[in-house]
């Protein structure tokens, strides 16, 4: 006679309470052990979703570019120079690259680019300060204190001194020498001056409005030259040479 085995589910009250309690505690221990891993996994999944939204979708893309400080250039010119396409994920915009692009505009001296969440790029522009004008044909080139030509005008803007230069520019040695002398001139010499002429770095002269000239020479000993020139300016000489301030000549 053969025997057959059957699995029979025991009644709940057939399992001792101590066994059930042990099983429950074991399950709780396993859950507590797994919980940090589950939380970490959930955090990773959440970060992956957020990263996908931020980096790859236009949900946090550039919707506008706010420009501040622009007067000599327009906001549209700044935006065009920035070359940031609408919808570009804001976090992926290289602010340093954008700053270099905008800094290539001649009137711009400094640029700061930042993100304003959720969807705005902010470009703050500091423009160049005019230092002088240079006659160039029928127009006047406007230069800043570094010699950079950044604008032009049909007539010289009021209050700006006139420099006469052959090739104005920040890399031109005559331009740099002329600006050095100009910065050293006291009001008593700037006010009667019609133009500062720099044929070369060592051949600088001041042309006064009454037709007189002060031969300055190079851009050294400027304070001493200015002091001597002011001392003898009222003597009426047509030409005063202060290029060697210890030995002044007049005619």
C-alpha positions as CSV (number, residue, x, y, z in Angstrom):
1,X,0.0,0.0,0.0
2,X,1.5,3.3,-1.1
3,X,1.5,6.6,0.9
4,X,0.6,10.0,-0.6
5,X,1.9,13.2,0.9
6,X,-0.2,16.4,0.9
7,X,0.7,19.9,2.0
8,X,-1.8,21.2,4.4
9,X,-1.9,24.8,5.5
10,X,-1.8,24.9,9.2
11,X,-4.3,26.9,11.0
12,X,-3.1,30.2,12.5
13,X,-3.6,29.0,16.0
14,X,-1.5,26.0,15.1
15,X,1.6,28.1,14.9
16,X,3.0,29.0,18.3
17,X,3.0,32.6,19.3
18,X,6.7,32.6,19.9
19,X,7.3,31.5,16.2
20,X,5.0,34.1,14.8
21,X,6.7,36.8,17.0
22,X,10.1,35.7,15.8
23,X,9.0,35.8,12.1
24,X,7.6,39.3,12.5
25,X,10.7,40.6,14.2
26,X,12.8,39.0,11.4
27,X,10.7,40.7,8.7
28,X,11.1,44.1,10.5
29,X,14.8,43.6,10.8
30,X,15.0,42.9,7.0
31,X,12.9,45.9,6.3
32,X,15.1,48.2,8.5
33,X,18.2,46.8,6.8
34,X,16.8,47.4,3.3
35,X,15.3,50.8,4.1
36,X,18.5,52.9,3.6
37,X,19.1,51.2,0.3
38,X,15.5,51.8,-0.8
39,X,15.8,55.5,0.2
40,X,19.2,55.8,-1.6
41,X,17.7,54.2,-4.7
42,X,14.7,56.5,-4.6
43,X,17.0,59.5,-4.3
44,X,19.1,58.4,-7.2
45,X,16.0,57.9,-9.4
46,X,14.7,61.4,-8.3
47,X,18.0,63.0,-9.0
48,X,18.2,61.3,-12.4
49,X,14.7,62.7,-13.3
50,X,15.6,66.2,-12.1
51,X,18.9,66.0,-14.0
52,X,17.1,65.0,-17.2
53,X,14.6,67.8,-16.8
54,X,17.3,70.4,-16.1
55,X,19.9,69.3,-18.6
56,X,18.0,67.9,-21.5
57,X,14.6,69.5,-21.7
58,X,13.4,73.1,-22.3
59,X,11.3,73.1,-19.2
60,X,14.1,75.1,-17.5
61,X,15.4,76.5,-20.7
62,X,16.3,80.1,-21.5
63,X,13.1,82.0,-22.0
64,X,14.6,85.5,-21.8
65,X,17.9,87.4,-21.6
66,X,17.9,90.5,-19.3
67,X,20.5,93.1,-20.2
68,X,21.5,95.9,-17.9
69,X,24.0,98.8,-18.2
70,X,23.9,99.1,-22.0
71,X,23.6,102.6,-23.4
72,X,26.1,102.8,-26.3
73,X,25.0,99.4,-27.5
74,X,21.4,98.2,-27.5
75,X,20.0,95.3,-25.6
76,X,19.3,93.5,-28.9
77,X,22.9,93.9,-29.9
78,X,24.0,92.3,-26.7
79,X,21.6,89.4,-27.1
80,X,22.8,88.9,-30.7
81,X,26.4,88.9,-29.5
82,X,25.6,86.4,-26.7
83,X,24.3,83.8,-29.2
84,X,22.2,81.9,-26.8
85,X,19.3,80.1,-28.5
86,X,15.9,80.2,-26.7
87,X,15.1,77.0,-24.9
88,X,18.7,76.2,-24.2
89,X,18.8,74.5,-20.8
90,X,19.8,77.3,-18.5
91,X,22.3,75.2,-16.5
92,X,24.1,74.3,-19.8
93,X,24.8,77.9,-20.8
94,X,28.5,78.6,-20.5
95,X,28.5,82.0,-18.8
96,X,32.2,82.6,-19.4
97,X,31.8,82.0,-23.2
98,X,28.8,84.3,-23.3
99,X,30.8,87.0,-21.4
100,X,33.7,86.8,-23.9
101,X,31.3,87.1,-26.9
102,X,29.6,90.1,-25.5
103,X,32.9,91.6,-24.4
104,X,33.9,91.6,-28.1
105,X,31.5,94.5,-28.7
106,X,33.8,97.6,-29.0
107,X,31.9,99.8,-26.5
108,X,31.9,97.1,-23.8
109,X,34.6,97.2,-21.1
110,X,33.4,94.4,-18.7
111,X,30.7,91.8,-18.7
112,X,29.1,89.7,-16.0
113,X,26.8,86.9,-16.9
114,X,24.6,85.0,-14.4
115,X,21.6,82.8,-14.2
116,X,18.3,83.9,-12.7
117,X,16.2,80.8,-12.1
118,X,14.1,79.4,-13.4
119,X,14.5,80.6,-17.0
120,X,16.4,83.9,-17.3
121,X,19.9,84.8,-18.3
122,X,21.2,88.1,-16.9
123,X,23.9,90.0,-18.7
124,X,25.4,93.0,-16.9
125,X,27.4,95.3,-19.1
126,X,29.9,98.0,-18.1
127,X,30.7,100.3,-21.0
128,X,33.9,102.1,-21.8
129,X,34.3,105.7,-20.5
130,X,35.3,108.2,-23.2
131,X,38.7,109.9,-22.6
132,X,39.3,111.8,-25.8
133,X,38.4,112.1,-29.5
134,X,40.6,111.7,-32.5
135,X,39.8,113.4,-35.9
136,X,39.5,110.7,-38.5
137,X,38.4,112.2,-41.9
138,X,35.0,113.7,-41.5
139,X,34.3,112.0,-38.2
140,X,35.8,111.8,-34.7
141,X,36.9,108.5,-33.2
142,X,36.2,108.1,-29.5
143,X,38.8,106.4,-27.4
144,X,38.8,105.4,-23.7
145,X,41.7,105.6,-21.3
146,X,43.4,102.5,-22.8
147,X,43.4,103.9,-26.3
148,X,40.6,101.6,-27.5
149,X,38.5,103.1,-30.3
150,X,35.0,102.1,-29.4
151,X,32.7,104.7,-31.1
152,X,32.6,107.6,-33.5
153,X,30.7,110.8,-33.9
154,X,30.3,113.5,-36.7
155,X,31.2,116.2,-34.2
156,X,33.4,115.9,-31.1
157,X,31.3,115.4,-27.9
158,X,31.4,118.3,-25.6
159,X,34.0,118.2,-22.9
160,X,36.3,115.7,-24.5
161,X,39.9,116.7,-25.4
162,X,41.1,116.3,-29.0
163,X,44.1,114.0,-29.7
164,X,45.8,114.1,-33.1
165,X,47.2,110.7,-33.8
166,X,48.1,108.8,-37.0
167,X,46.9,105.4,-36.0
168,X,44.9,105.5,-32.8
169,X,44.5,102.3,-30.9
170,X,45.4,100.5,-27.7
171,X,48.4,98.8,-29.3
172,X,49.8,102.1,-30.7
173,X,52.7,103.4,-28.7
174,X,52.0,107.1,-29.7
175,X,48.4,106.7,-28.5
176,X,49.5,105.3,-25.1
177,X,52.1,108.1,-24.7
178,X,49.5,110.8,-25.6
179,X,47.0,109.4,-23.1
180,X,49.7,109.3,-20.4
181,X,50.5,113.0,-21.0
182,X,46.8,113.9,-21.1
183,X,46.1,112.3,-17.8
184,X,49.0,114.3,-16.2
185,X,47.9,117.7,-17.5
186,X,46.5,120.1,-14.8
187,X,43.4,122.2,-15.6
188,X,45.6,125.2,-16.3
189,X,46.9,123.4,-19.4
190,X,43.9,121.3,-20.4
191,X,41.5,124.3,-20.5
192,X,43.4,126.4,-23.1
193,X,44.4,123.3,-25.1
194,X,42.9,122.9,-28.6
195,X,44.6,119.6,-29.3
196,X,47.3,117.3,-28.0
197,X,49.4,116.1,-31.0
198,X,51.5,112.9,-30.9
199,X,53.5,112.4,-34.1
200,X,55.4,109.7,-32.3
201,X,55.8,108.6,-28.6
202,X,58.7,111.1,-28.2
203,X,57.2,113.9,-30.3
204,X,54.3,115.2,-28.4
205,X,53.1,118.8,-28.3
206,X,50.2,120.8,-27.0
207,X,48.4,123.2,-29.5
208,X,46.6,126.0,-27.6
209,X,43.5,127.8,-28.8
210,X,45.4,131.1,-29.2
211,X,47.8,129.5,-31.7
212,X,50.7,128.9,-29.3
213,X,52.4,125.6,-28.9
214,X,54.1,123.7,-26.0
215,X,56.6,121.2,-27.1
216,X,56.4,118.3,-24.6
217,X,58.7,115.7,-26.0
218,X,58.1,112.2,-24.6
219,X,55.7,111.0,-21.8
220,X,58.2,111.2,-18.9
221,X,58.7,113.9,-16.2
222,X,55.1,115.1,-16.9
223,X,54.6,116.7,-13.5
224,X,57.8,118.8,-13.8
225,X,57.0,119.7,-17.4
226,X,53.5,120.8,-16.4
227,X,54.9,122.9,-13.6
228,X,57.4,124.7,-15.8
229,X,54.9,125.2,-18.6
230,X,52.4,126.8,-16.2
231,X,55.1,129.1,-14.9
232,X,56.1,130.6,-18.2
233,X,52.7,130.2,-20.1
234,X,51.8,133.9,-19.5
235,X,55.0,135.3,-21.1
236,X,53.5,135.2,-24.6
237,X,56.1,133.1,-26.4
238,X,54.8,131.5,-29.6
239,X,56.6,128.2,-28.9
240,X,57.7,126.9,-25.5
241,X,59.8,123.7,-25.3
242,X,59.6,121.9,-22.0
243,X,60.8,118.5,-23.4
244,X,63.9,119.0,-21.1
245,X,62.3,120.8,-18.1
246,X,65.6,121.7,-16.6
247,X,66.5,123.6,-19.8
248,X,63.5,125.3,-21.2
249,X,63.7,127.1,-24.6
250,X,61.2,129.6,-26.1
251,X,60.8,131.5,-29.3
